[in-house]
Structures are given as structure tokens and as C-alpha cells.
Amino acid sequence: VNYKFYNVPANGSNTTEIHVLNASTNYKTFSLQVPTVLYMTTSDVPIGMNWHHILDSTNHVYSILSGPSSGSNKIELHAMNSANYYASFLKQLATTLDIVCN
């Protein structure tokens, strides 16, 4: 099995970026490095935002904003499309879940 390691940092593009390390090179080379449609999601930009990133079996990335605030005042889901290298959203929505972190 050729496992890949995904990293979702914010970097020079001023967006959240996807960096994929390839198992076939013992994780010494990247097979993909791309900026995404999502703005920077580090812990300090925007200040205090808490983001979690999840990769599904089709390589779509789900970015979850859990607070301490959001535009909807709910936990939000932002799904990015792997088919176009994360340049568009599959879906963006506010859940019914209240923000629980301070």
C-alpha cells in the first residue's frame, strides 16, 4: 500500500495549502503542493480561529471551523474538491451544532 501523508498548513500563498508526501520515496518528496480555495487557517490567522482538517477516501478535504466564532455562530464545514486540486468547494455549510470552545 502506498500511503500518503497530507499536511494542511498556511504558507506563502496566503491560503491554506495542501502538501502531500509520497510513500514511494520514503516521504522524501512531494507528490502534490497546491494552494487551496480556503483562506489561511493557522491558529493566528484569523486570530483565534480553531480549524480541523479531515481527508476522506476520495482525497476531498473537509475543513471544520469550530470557533471561537464564525460567520454563522455555528460549527461550519468547508469541503474542498480534490478533482480540481482544491480550487473549489464541494460544499460550505453551517451545521446545527453550537460552538463549544472559548
C-alpha positions as CSV (number, residue, x, y, z in Angstrom):
1,V,0.0,0.0,0.0
2,N,1.3,3.4,-1.0
3,Y,0.2,5.6,1.9
4,K,0.4,9.4,1.5
5,F,1.0,11.9,4.3
6,Y,-1.1,15.1,4.0
7,N,-0.2,18.4,5.6
8,V,-2.5,21.4,5.6
9,P,-0.5,24.5,6.5
10,A,-0.8,28.1,5.6
11,N,2.2,29.4,3.7
12,G,3.4,31.9,1.1
13,S,0.2,31.7,-0.9
14,N,-1.8,33.4,1.8
15,T,-4.3,30.5,1.6
16,T,-4.5,27.1,3.2
17,E,-2.2,24.8,1.2
18,I,-2.2,21.0,0.7
19,H,1.2,19.3,0.8
20,V,1.3,15.5,0.0
21,L,4.4,13.4,0.8
22,N,4.8,10.3,-1.2
23,A,5.4,6.9,0.5
24,S,7.1,5.5,-2.6
25,T,10.1,7.8,-1.9
26,N,10.0,7.1,1.8
27,Y,8.3,10.5,2.3
28,K,11.3,12.4,1.0
29,T,9.5,14.1,-2.0
30,F,6.2,15.8,-2.5
31,S,3.7,14.4,-5.0
32,L,1.5,17.5,-4.7
33,Q,1.9,21.0,-3.3
34,V,-1.0,23.4,-4.1
35,P,-2.8,26.4,-2.7
36,T,-6.5,25.9,-2.0
37,V,-9.6,28.0,-2.2
38,L,-9.7,28.3,1.6
39,Y,-8.2,31.3,3.2
40,M,-5.4,30.8,5.8
41,T,-6.4,28.6,8.7
42,T,-3.5,28.8,11.0
43,S,-4.1,29.3,14.7
44,D,-3.4,33.0,14.4
45,V,-4.9,34.0,11.0
46,P,-7.7,34.9,11.6
47,I,-6.9,35.4,15.3
48,G,-8.2,32.6,17.5
49,M,-9.9,30.5,14.9
50,N,-9.9,26.7,15.5
51,W,-9.7,24.6,12.3
52,H,-9.6,20.9,11.9
53,H,-8.9,19.2,8.5
54,I,-10.0,15.7,7.5
55,L,-9.2,13.8,4.4
56,D,-11.8,11.3,3.0
57,S,-11.2,8.2,0.9
58,T,-11.6,10.2,-2.3
59,N,-9.0,12.8,-1.2
60,H,-11.5,15.5,-0.6
61,V,-10.5,17.7,2.3
62,Y,-13.1,18.8,4.9
63,S,-12.1,21.8,6.9
64,I,-14.1,22.3,10.1
65,L,-14.3,25.7,11.8
66,S,-15.2,25.1,15.5
67,G,-14.8,28.5,16.9
68,P,-14.4,30.5,19.0
69,S,-16.5,32.4,16.5
70,S,-17.7,32.0,12.9
71,G,-19.9,34.0,10.5
72,S,-22.8,31.8,11.3
73,N,-22.1,31.4,15.1
74,K,-22.3,27.6,14.5
75,I,-19.7,25.0,13.7
76,E,-19.0,25.3,9.9
77,L,-17.9,22.7,7.3
78,H,-16.0,23.7,4.2
79,A,-15.4,20.7,1.8
80,M,-12.8,21.2,-0.9
81,N,-12.8,19.3,-4.2
82,S,-9.8,17.0,-4.9
83,A,-10.8,16.7,-8.6
84,N,-9.6,20.3,-9.3
85,Y,-6.7,20.3,-6.8
86,Y,-8.8,22.0,-4.1
87,A,-9.5,25.1,-6.2
88,S,-13.2,25.0,-5.4
89,F,-15.6,24.0,-2.7
90,L,-17.9,20.9,-2.9
91,K,-20.0,22.4,-0.1
92,Q,-19.9,25.0,2.6
93,L,-22.4,25.0,5.3
94,A,-23.2,26.0,8.9
95,T,-24.1,22.9,11.0
96,T,-26.8,23.0,13.7
97,L,-24.0,22.5,16.3
98,D,-23.3,25.4,18.6
99,I,-19.7,26.5,19.0
100,V,-18.3,24.9,22.2
101,C,-14.8,26.3,22.6
102,N,-13.9,29.7,24.0
